[in-house]
Amino acid sequence: MIEWPVFDAETRPLYRNHSGRRVKCRSPESQYLTIRRINHTAIDIKYLANTQSLPQCFATELSRIKGLESRVMYGLKVGPIEGSVDLSKWDAVRVECYTIKNTTQKLESNNYIKNKYKVVDRIVPLIPAKRSDETMNYKTRTSGKQDGRPNVLMLGIDSISWLSFKRHFSLTKTLAEKHDFYPIYGYNKIGDNTFPNLMAILTGNFYHHFWNESMRTTKYFDDLPFVWKHFSRHDYMTALIEDMPRYSLFNFNRKGFVDKPTDYYLRPVSVAIDRQLKRHCYKDGMEIEFYYNYTYDLVDAMRSRQQKYFAFVFMAHLTHNNANYAGYADLPVYELLSKLFDNNLLNDTIVFLYSDHGIRFGKIRSTASGTVEERLPFVYIYLPKAYKTESIDKNLRINARRLTTPFDIYATLRHIANGEAEPNLSHGMSLFNEIPANRSCDSEQISEHWCTCAQQQHQLKSYQNITFIANFVVFEVNRLLKPVSNLCKKLLLNQIESAFESRRTQTHYEKYYLIKLETWDGIELPTNRSSKWLPKGIKRQGMSDLSVMATLV
């Protein structure tokens, strides 16, 4: 695998340390009362003593609309509420509190409802018992025996490479080492963005096996063979928890689901709170902590009900666009895991702490390091002592520096669900078995563009011998754009920004080049990015950056 320093001359100036810090969140609601989820299915409202006039609070059921993933439905309302109220049949609740105001006073908002002024509007997800009042595992609970299978908690964080993790997650890294998490350093993504990489984890296949762009307005995902269905068949509760609802895995330019895909499905909650978010905050706390608090309570509820579970949690909003905001995720991840460990809630739970890919936006993406680390997301696996056999321990340590892919995580999940490895999967193999040392990107169907298996790689100082490749790329782009030449200007090569030469382990006689080049359209002066030198009436068209992988034999 390609080895790269955590910091180099290009990345160090871009680094800002936010590890151990929180985004500062404030909400005027906190001056009136506090609202907590208690006992998993109830809410508790405590009024503050210094409040001049006590608000009246009402709770409204929040639920999803079948087949309409971008909307939510509000149903039965109860209240006014004093103290706590149990809502054991509801998946989520909207709490609204009002104070009586003199309507002749100056209006400070548009929240008047008759003669009441809304001072609190908050969503609280709940964790009701599912499947006929917890009867599914009745025999297991009453007999005191377990089937031996562990729970699975998958904690995903968007756009975190191994290098980014080492830069920004100092607290979490220390905790992972303390609890003997297994690092998987050779984990190579198989596609550009979140969708292809997480679909491989969840289905064991390439996304185009199930879906293509022509289906974006017609295709629902209910019939796909998601791995949580395998766990469900083995009496597990299942959960799917995502933030960023407009860009979530199954809903960004896609239809999502007709029916709830899992027992606990938090999309209606994420849709409801999305418009209330301010700078990664939901009310007086960080948005990511809102979801992590629910995740902790979900795990606690499953333990108290003696119910096996598979929970797929993926947080994207905080880390997706800003490389340095990864540091703000460190403390929430650390505190969630610490609390779970401190309360012995992971004694029978395998944890996957992972990402989908490295950072894909911002200045770091244009560095040499960014090109490499985009392809190498981080993965940690935690095994409780009860499930850490000598063979599995040995294989995970060997596999740490073998080529691995999202398909291998899928195969590992199938291994956990079934109690043994699946021998005939289309792609991948369980990480609990030893990954072959002679694996290659070709054998795992990783395209050359994403492959990081290099015997050697170095940055070229002279571009004289590869200029013809860059010119050929620009020629090909212009050829592909010819049918829309009325909309697109002909591109010219301005400069080669960087170039890397590498040789693969299995095909050392071939040379591979990753070239980043800049084009211009013949209008803007190529040596000056400023608009002031352009002729009057001509708007700046901007430069274009292209990356290309070329193979020479």
Secondary structure, 3 states (H helix, E strand, C coil): CCCCCCCCCCCHHHCCCCCCCCCCCCCHHHHCEEEEEECCCEEEEEECCCCCCCCEEEEEEEEEECCEEEEEEEEEEECCCCEEEECCCCCEEEEEEEEECCCCCCCCCCCEECCEEEEEEEEEECCCCCHHHHCCCHHHHHHCCCCCCCEEEEEEECCCEHHHHHHHCHHHHHHHHHCCCEECCCECCCCCCHHHHHHHHHHCCCHHHCCCHHHCCCCCCCCCCCHHHHHHHCCCEEEEEECCHHHCCCCCCCCCCCCCCCCEECHHHHHHHHCCEECCEECCEEHHHHHHHHHHHHHHHHHHCCCCEEEEEEECCCCCCCHHHHHHHHHHHHHHHHHHHHCCCCCCEEEEEECCCCCCCCHHHHCHHHHHHCCCECEEEECCHHHCCHHHHHHHHHHCCCCECHHHHHHHHHHHHHCCCCCCCCCCCCCCCCCCCCCCCCCCCCCCCCCCCCCEEEECCCCHHHHHHHHHHHHHHHHHHHHHCCCCCCCEEEEEEEEEEEECCCCCCCEEEEEEEEEECCCCCCCCCCCCCCCCCCCCCCCEEEEEEEEEC
